[in-house]
């Protein structure tokens, strides 16, 4: 029973980190988009999707 509780807590923590990272990726994307609107275009930029990776080792 205790092991099930630990596994559930680990999953919730892992999911929480993933959710936070996705939120931060969206914030960074919006900030960069805003910055790019205020500056002249410099050239092609890399897409942000999947640029951040986390490890839960």
PyMOL Python script that loads the backbone (N, CA, C, O; Angstrom):
from pymol import cmd

cmd.read_pdbstr("""\
ATOM      1  N   UNK A   1       0.826  -1.195   0.000  1.00  0.00           N
ATOM      2  CA  UNK A   1       0.000   0.000   0.000  1.00  0.00           C
ATOM      3  C   UNK A   1       0.871   1.260   0.000  1.00  0.00           C
ATOM      4  O   UNK A   1       0.603   2.204  -0.743  1.00  0.00           O
ATOM      5  N   UNK A   2       1.893   1.270   0.819  1.00  0.00           N
ATOM      6  CA  UNK A   2       2.787   2.419   0.883  1.00  0.00           C
ATOM      7  C   UNK A   2       3.499   2.628  -0.447  1.00  0.00           C
ATOM      8  O   UNK A   2       3.722   3.766  -0.861  1.00  0.00           O
ATOM      9  N   UNK A   3       3.858   1.534  -1.119  1.00  0.00           N
ATOM     10  CA  UNK A   3       4.539   1.632  -2.411  1.00  0.00           C
ATOM     11  C   UNK A   3       3.618   2.267  -3.456  1.00  0.00           C
ATOM     12  O   UNK A   3       4.071   3.062  -4.280  1.00  0.00           O
ATOM     13  N   UNK A   4       2.340   1.922  -3.426  1.00  0.00           N
ATOM     14  CA  UNK A   4       1.391   2.526  -4.359  1.00  0.00           C
ATOM     15  C   UNK A   4       1.301   4.032  -4.131  1.00  0.00           C
ATOM     16  O   UNK A   4       1.217   4.809  -5.082  1.00  0.00           O
ATOM     17  N   UNK A   5       1.318   4.433  -2.879  1.00  0.00           N
ATOM     18  CA  UNK A   5       1.263   5.850  -2.552  1.00  0.00           C
ATOM     19  C   UNK A   5       2.499   6.577  -3.078  1.00  0.00           C
ATOM     20  O   UNK A   5       2.398   7.682  -3.610  1.00  0.00           O
ATOM     21  N   UNK A   6       3.667   5.947  -2.925  1.00  0.00           N
ATOM     22  CA  UNK A   6       4.907   6.547  -3.416  1.00  0.00           C
ATOM     23  C   UNK A   6       4.899   6.663  -4.938  1.00  0.00           C
ATOM     24  O   UNK A   6       5.328   7.678  -5.488  1.00  0.00           O
ATOM     25  N   UNK A   7       4.414   5.628  -5.617  1.00  0.00           N
ATOM     26  CA  UNK A   7       4.348   5.671  -7.078  1.00  0.00           C
ATOM     27  C   UNK A   7       3.402   6.779  -7.538  1.00  0.00           C
ATOM     28  O   UNK A   7       3.695   7.489  -8.500  1.00  0.00           O
ATOM     29  N   UNK A   8       2.280   6.925  -6.857  1.00  0.00           N
ATOM     30  CA  UNK A   8       1.328   7.972  -7.209  1.00  0.00           C
ATOM     31  C   UNK A   8       1.946   9.348  -6.982  1.00  0.00           C
ATOM     32  O   UNK A   8       1.798  10.241  -7.817  1.00  0.00           O
ATOM     33  N   UNK A   9       2.633   9.521  -5.863  1.00  0.00           N
ATOM     34  CA  UNK A   9       3.280  10.800  -5.571  1.00  0.00           C
ATOM     35  C   UNK A   9       4.351  11.110  -6.610  1.00  0.00           C
ATOM     36  O   UNK A   9       4.480  12.256  -7.042  1.00  0.00           O
ATOM     37  N   UNK A  10       5.127  10.095  -7.019  1.00  0.00           N
ATOM     38  CA  UNK A  10       6.160  10.307  -8.033  1.00  0.00           C
ATOM     39  C   UNK A  10       5.524  10.725  -9.349  1.00  0.00           C
ATOM     40  O   UNK A  10       6.011  11.645 -10.007  1.00  0.00           O
ATOM     41  N   UNK A  11       4.445  10.062  -9.739  1.00  0.00           N
ATOM     42  CA  UNK A  11       3.774  10.398 -10.997  1.00  0.00           C
ATOM     43  C   UNK A  11       3.246  11.830 -10.950  1.00  0.00           C
ATOM     44  O   UNK A  11       3.393  12.578 -11.917  1.00  0.00           O
ATOM     45  N   UNK A  12       2.637  12.212  -9.838  1.00  0.00           N
ATOM     46  CA  UNK A  12       2.104  13.564  -9.720  1.00  0.00           C
ATOM     47  C   UNK A  12       3.224  14.598  -9.797  1.00  0.00           C
ATOM     48  O   UNK A  12       3.060  15.642 -10.428  1.00  0.00           O
ATOM     49  N   UNK A  13       4.352  14.317  -9.164  1.00  0.00           N
ATOM     50  CA  UNK A  13       5.485  15.235  -9.207  1.00  0.00           C
ATOM     51  C   UNK A  13       6.039  15.319 -10.616  1.00  0.00           C
ATOM     52  O   UNK A  13       6.307  16.413 -11.114  1.00  0.00           O
ATOM     53  N   UNK A  14       6.215  14.176 -11.263  1.00  0.00           N
ATOM     54  CA  UNK A  14       6.742  14.152 -12.627  1.00  0.00           C
ATOM     55  C   UNK A  14       5.808  14.920 -13.558  1.00  0.00           C
ATOM     56  O   UNK A  14       6.266  15.720 -14.373  1.00  0.00           O
ATOM     57  N   UNK A  15       4.529  14.687 -13.444  1.00  0.00           N
ATOM     58  CA  UNK A  15       3.549  15.380 -14.272  1.00  0.00           C
ATOM     59  C   UNK A  15       3.553  16.871 -13.954  1.00  0.00           C
ATOM     60  O   UNK A  15       3.401  17.697 -14.854  1.00  0.00           O
ATOM     61  N   UNK A  16       3.725  17.217 -12.694  1.00  0.00           N
ATOM     62  CA  UNK A  16       3.778  18.623 -12.306  1.00  0.00           C
ATOM     63  C   UNK A  16       4.950  19.330 -12.945  1.00  0.00           C
ATOM     64  O   UNK A  16       4.813  20.457 -13.420  1.00  0.00           O
ATOM     65  N   UNK A  17       6.107  18.680 -12.962  1.00  0.00           N
ATOM     66  CA  UNK A  17       7.283  19.273 -13.597  1.00  0.00           C
ATOM     67  C   UNK A  17       7.056  19.437 -15.094  1.00  0.00           C
ATOM     68  O   UNK A  17       7.398  20.468 -15.673  1.00  0.00           O
ATOM     69  N   UNK A  18       6.484  18.425 -15.709  1.00  0.00           N
ATOM     70  CA  UNK A  18       6.228  18.498 -17.151  1.00  0.00           C
ATOM     71  C   UNK A  18       5.272  19.645 -17.463  1.00  0.00           C
ATOM     72  O   UNK A  18       5.475  20.386 -18.424  1.00  0.00           O
ATOM     73  N   UNK A  19       4.237  19.786 -16.654  1.00  0.00           N
ATOM     74  CA  UNK A  19       3.273  20.860 -16.848  1.00  0.00           C
ATOM     75  C   UNK A  19       3.937  22.217 -16.676  1.00  0.00           C
ATOM     76  O   UNK A  19       3.681  23.135 -17.455  1.00  0.00           O
ATOM     77  N   UNK A  20       4.782  22.353 -15.670  1.00  0.00           N
ATOM     78  CA  UNK A  20       5.485  23.620 -15.446  1.00  0.00           C
ATOM     79  C   UNK A  20       6.416  23.950 -16.604  1.00  0.00           C
ATOM     80  O   UNK A  20       6.492  25.099 -17.040  1.00  0.00           O
ATOM     81  N   UNK A  21       7.118  22.947 -17.097  1.00  0.00           N
ATOM     82  CA  UNK A  21       8.041  23.169 -18.215  1.00  0.00           C
ATOM     83  C   UNK A  21       7.270  23.606 -19.453  1.00  0.00           C
ATOM     84  O   UNK A  21       7.695  24.523 -20.156  1.00  0.00           O
ATOM     85  N   UNK A  22       6.146  22.960 -19.725  1.00  0.00           N
ATOM     86  CA  UNK A  22       5.337  23.349 -20.884  1.00  0.00           C
ATOM     87  C   UNK A  22       4.849  24.788 -20.738  1.00  0.00           C
ATOM     88  O   UNK A  22       4.845  25.545 -21.709  1.00  0.00           O
ATOM     89  N   UNK A  23       4.439  25.163 -19.531  1.00  0.00           N
ATOM     90  CA  UNK A  23       3.986  26.531 -19.283  1.00  0.00           C
ATOM     91  C   UNK A  23       5.121  27.522 -19.529  1.00  0.00           C
ATOM     92  O   UNK A  23       4.924  28.554 -20.171  1.00  0.00           O
ATOM     93  N   UNK A  24       6.313  27.204 -19.013  1.00  0.00           N
ATOM     94  CA  UNK A  24       7.459  28.091 -19.206  1.00  0.00           C
ATOM     95  C   UNK A  24       7.849  28.192 -20.673  1.00  0.00           C
ATOM     96  O   UNK A  24       8.245  29.262 -21.135  1.00  0.00           O
ATOM     97  N   UNK A  25       7.741  27.087 -21.413  1.00  0.00           N
ATOM     98  CA  UNK A  25       8.013  27.132 -22.854  1.00  0.00           C
ATOM     99  C   UNK A  25       7.061  28.101 -23.548  1.00  0.00           C
ATOM    100  O   UNK A  25       7.475  28.870 -24.415  1.00  0.00           O
ATOM    101  N   UNK A  26       5.789  28.060 -23.167  1.00  0.00           N
ATOM    102  CA  UNK A  26       4.813  28.965 -23.767  1.00  0.00           C
ATOM    103  C   UNK A  26       5.122  30.414 -23.421  1.00  0.00           C
ATOM    104  O   UNK A  26       5.007  31.292 -24.276  1.00  0.00           O
ATOM    105  N   UNK A  27       5.514  30.674 -22.176  1.00  0.00           N
ATOM    106  CA  UNK A  27       5.854  32.032 -21.758  1.00  0.00           C
ATOM    107  C   UNK A  27       7.050  32.546 -22.551  1.00  0.00           C
ATOM    108  O   UNK A  27       7.035  33.674 -23.042  1.00  0.00           O
ATOM    109  N   UNK A  28       8.086  31.716 -22.677  1.00  0.00           N
ATOM    110  CA  UNK A  28       9.277  32.118 -23.434  1.00  0.00           C
ATOM    111  C   UNK A  28       8.906  32.393 -24.886  1.00  0.00           C
ATOM    112  O   UNK A  28       9.370  33.369 -25.476  1.00  0.00           O
ATOM    113  N   UNK A  29       8.077  31.539 -25.453  1.00  0.00           N
ATOM    114  CA  UNK A  29       7.653  31.726 -26.844  1.00  0.00           C
ATOM    115  C   UNK A  29       6.930  33.065 -27.011  1.00  0.00           C
ATOM    116  O   UNK A  29       7.191  33.798 -27.964  1.00  0.00           O
ATOM    117  N   UNK A  30       6.026  33.379 -26.090  1.00  0.00           N
ATOM    118  CA  UNK A  30       5.298  34.647 -26.171  1.00  0.00           C
ATOM    119  C   UNK A  30       6.230  35.840 -26.000  1.00  0.00           C
ATOM    120  O   UNK A  30       6.099  36.835 -26.713  1.00  0.00           O
ATOM    121  N   UNK A  31       7.163  35.751 -25.070  1.00  0.00           N
ATOM    122  CA  UNK A  31       8.109  36.847 -24.859  1.00  0.00           C
ATOM    123  C   UNK A  31       8.991  37.061 -26.083  1.00  0.00           C
ATOM    124  O   UNK A  31       9.251  38.198 -26.477  1.00  0.00           O
ATOM    125  N   UNK A  32       9.446  35.975 -26.678  1.00  0.00           N
ATOM    126  CA  UNK A  32      10.272  36.100 -27.881  1.00  0.00           C
ATOM    127  C   UNK A  32       9.468  36.677 -29.041  1.00  0.00           C
ATOM    128  O   UNK A  32       9.983  37.485 -29.814  1.00  0.00           O
ATOM    129  N   UNK A  33       8.227  36.271 -29.164  1.00  0.00           N
ATOM    130  CA  UNK A  33       7.379  36.797 -30.230  1.00  0.00           C
ATOM    131  C   UNK A  33       7.173  38.296 -30.046  1.00  0.00           C
ATOM    132  O   UNK A  33       7.208  39.053 -31.016  1.00  0.00           O
ATOM    133  N   UNK A  34       6.959  38.722 -28.815  1.00  0.00           N
ATOM    134  CA  UNK A  34       6.792  40.142 -28.523  1.00  0.00           C
ATOM    135  C   UNK A  34       8.066  40.920 -28.836  1.00  0.00           C
ATOM    136  O   UNK A  34       8.019  42.006 -29.414  1.00  0.00           O
ATOM    137  N   UNK A  35       9.197  40.353 -28.449  1.00  0.00           N
ATOM    138  CA  UNK A  35      10.487  40.991 -28.701  1.00  0.00           C
ATOM    139  C   UNK A  35      10.732  41.114 -30.197  1.00  0.00           C
ATOM    140  O   UNK A  35      11.213  42.145 -30.666  1.00  0.00           O
ATOM    141  N   UNK A  36      10.404  40.071 -30.945  1.00  0.00           N
ATOM    142  CA  UNK A  36      10.613  40.082 -32.392  1.00  0.00           C
ATOM    143  C   UNK A  36       9.728  41.114 -33.084  1.00  0.00           C
ATOM    144  O   UNK A  36      10.111  41.656 -34.120  1.00  0.00           O
ATOM    145  N   UNK A  37       8.562  41.389 -32.532  1.00  0.00           N
ATOM    146  CA  UNK A  37       7.685  42.402 -33.120  1.00  0.00           C
ATOM    147  C   UNK A  37       8.274  43.799 -32.950  1.00  0.00           C
ATOM    148  O   UNK A  37       8.062  44.670 -33.795  1.00  0.00           O
ATOM    149  N   UNK A  38       9.006  44.015 -31.869  1.00  0.00           N
ATOM    150  CA  UNK A  38       9.570  45.323 -31.578  1.00  0.00           C
ATOM    151  C   UNK A  38      10.917  45.551 -32.248  1.00  0.00           C
ATOM    152  O   UNK A  38      11.429  46.670 -32.223  1.00  0.00           O
ATOM    153  N   UNK A  39      11.498  44.528 -32.840  1.00  0.00           N
ATOM    154  CA  UNK A  39      12.800  44.647 -33.483  1.00  0.00           C
ATOM    155  C   UNK A  39      12.661  44.313 -34.961  1.00  0.00           C
ATOM    156  O   UNK A  39      11.679  43.708 -35.392  1.00  0.00           O
ATOM    157  N   UNK A  40      13.663  44.718 -35.722  1.00  0.00           N
ATOM    158  CA  UNK A  40      13.655  44.375 -37.140  1.00  0.00           C
ATOM    159  C   UNK A  40      13.991  42.900 -37.305  1.00  0.00           C
ATOM    160  O   UNK A  40      14.722  42.341 -36.488  1.00  0.00           O
ATOM    161  N   UNK A  41      13.474  42.267 -38.340  1.00  0.00           N
ATOM    162  CA  UNK A  41      13.759  40.840 -38.547  1.00  0.00           C
ATOM    163  C   UNK A  41      15.245  40.609 -38.829  1.00  0.00           C
ATOM    164  O   UNK A  41      15.861  41.335 -39.609  1.00  0.00           O
ATOM    165  N   UNK A  42      15.804  39.597 -38.186  1.00  0.00           N
ATOM    166  CA  UNK A  42      17.221  39.276 -38.343  1.00  0.00           C
ATOM    167  C   UNK A  42      17.440  38.071 -39.236  1.00  0.00           C
ATOM    168  O   UNK A  42      18.554  37.843 -39.707  1.00  0.00           O
ATOM    169  N   UNK A  43      16.419  37.315 -39.468  1.00  0.00           N
ATOM    170  CA  UNK A  43      16.563  36.100 -40.254  1.00  0.00           C
ATOM    171  C   UNK A  43      15.757  34.982 -39.634  1.00  0.00           C
ATOM    172  O   UNK A  43      15.061  35.187 -38.639  1.00  0.00           O
ATOM    173  N   UNK A  44      15.847  33.805 -40.215  1.00  0.00           N
ATOM    174  CA  UNK A  44      15.054  32.677 -39.697  1.00  0.00           C
ATOM    175  C   UNK A  44      15.514  32.275 -38.296  1.00  0.00           C
ATOM    176  O   UNK A  44      16.702  32.306 -37.978  1.00  0.00           O
ATOM    177  N   UNK A  45      14.556  31.904 -37.488  1.00  0.00           N
ATOM    178  CA  UNK A  45      14.879  31.421 -36.148  1.00  0.00           C
ATOM    179  C   UNK A  45      14.390  29.986 -36.005  1.00  0.00           C
ATOM    180  O   UNK A  45      13.483  29.553 -36.716  1.00  0.00           O
ATOM    181  N   UNK A  46      14.987  29.271 -35.097  1.00  0.00           N
ATOM    182  CA  UNK A  46      14.629  27.868 -34.875  1.00  0.00           C
ATOM    183  C   UNK A  46      13.275  27.790 -34.188  1.00  0.00           C
ATOM    184  O   UNK A  46      12.962  28.640 -33.355  1.00  0.00           O
ATOM    185  N   UNK A  47      12.469  26.797 -34.517  1.00  0.00           N
ATOM    186  CA  UNK A  47      11.186  26.621 -33.826  1.00  0.00           C
ATOM    187  C   UNK A  47      11.411  26.259 -32.367  1.00  0.00           C
ATOM    188  O   UNK A  47      12.383  25.583 -32.030  1.00  0.00           O
ATOM    189  N   UNK A  48      10.508  26.711 -31.502  1.00  0.00           N
ATOM    190  CA  UNK A  48      10.665  26.475 -30.073  1.00  0.00           C
ATOM    191  C   UNK A  48      10.082  25.152 -29.615  1.00  0.00           C
ATOM    192  O   UNK A  48      10.434  24.667 -28.539  1.00  0.00           O
ATOM    193  N   UNK A  49       9.205  24.559 -30.397  1.00  0.00           N
ATOM    194  CA  UNK A  49       8.582  23.306 -29.965  1.00  0.00           C
ATOM    195  C   UNK A  49       9.626  22.234 -29.737  1.00  0.00           C
ATOM    196  O   UNK A  49      10.410  21.919 -30.632  1.00  0.00           O
ATOM    197  N   UNK A  50       9.636  21.678 -28.547  1.00  0.00           N
ATOM    198  CA  UNK A  50      10.547  20.587 -28.228  1.00  0.00           C
ATOM    199  C   UNK A  50      11.980  21.018 -28.000  1.00  0.00           C
ATOM    200  O   UNK A  50      12.873  20.173 -27.948  1.00  0.00           O
ATOM    201  N   UNK A  51      12.222  22.318 -27.862  1.00  0.00           N
ATOM    202  CA  UNK A  51      13.603  22.761 -27.682  1.00  0.00           C
ATOM    203  C   UNK A  51      14.074  22.566 -26.251  1.00  0.00           C
ATOM    204  O   UNK A  51      15.276  22.489 -26.001  1.00  0.00           O
ATOM    205  N   UNK A  52      13.142  22.487 -25.310  1.00  0.00           N
ATOM    206  CA  UNK A  52      13.493  22.244 -23.921  1.00  0.00           C
ATOM    207  C   UNK A  52      13.256  20.778 -23.606  1.00  0.00           C
ATOM    208  O   UNK A  52      12.221  20.217 -23.965  1.00  0.00           O
ATOM    209  N   UNK A  53      14.203  20.167 -22.944  1.00  0.00           N
ATOM    210  CA  UNK A  53      14.046  18.772 -22.554  1.00  0.00           C
ATOM    211  C   UNK A  53      14.337  18.644 -21.072  1.00  0.00           C
ATOM    212  O   UNK A  53      15.217  19.317 -20.537  1.00  0.00           O
ATOM    213  N   UNK A  54      13.600  17.786 -20.428  1.00  0.00           N
ATOM    214  CA  UNK A  54      13.846  17.539 -19.015  1.00  0.00           C
ATOM    215  C   UNK A  54      14.113  16.062 -18.813  1.00  0.00           C
ATOM    216  O   UNK A  54      13.684  15.220 -19.602  1.00  0.00           O
ATOM    217  N   UNK A  55      14.818  15.767 -17.758  1.00  0.00           N
ATOM    218  CA  UNK A  55      15.054  14.363 -17.435  1.00  0.00           C
ATOM    219  C   UNK A  55      14.591  14.115 -16.013  1.00  0.00           C
ATOM    220  O   UNK A  55      14.865  14.909 -15.113  1.00  0.00           O
ATOM    221  N   UNK A  56      13.904  13.034 -15.820  1.00  0.00           N
ATOM    222  CA  UNK A  56      13.394  12.673 -14.498  1.00  0.00           C
ATOM    223  C   UNK A  56      14.143  11.451 -13.988  1.00  0.00           C
ATOM    224  O   UNK A  56      13.538  10.527 -13.445  1.00  0.00           O
ATOM    225  N   UNK A  57      15.439  11.448 -14.160  1.00  0.00           N
ATOM    226  CA  UNK A  57      16.245  10.303 -13.719  1.00  0.00           C
ATOM    227  C   UNK A  57      16.451  10.318 -12.228  1.00  0.00           C
ATOM    228  O   UNK A  57      17.106   9.428 -11.686  1.00  0.00           O
TER     229      UNK A  57
END
""", "prot")
cmd.dss("prot")
cmd.show_as("cartoon", "prot")
cmd.util.cbc("prot")
cmd.orient("prot")
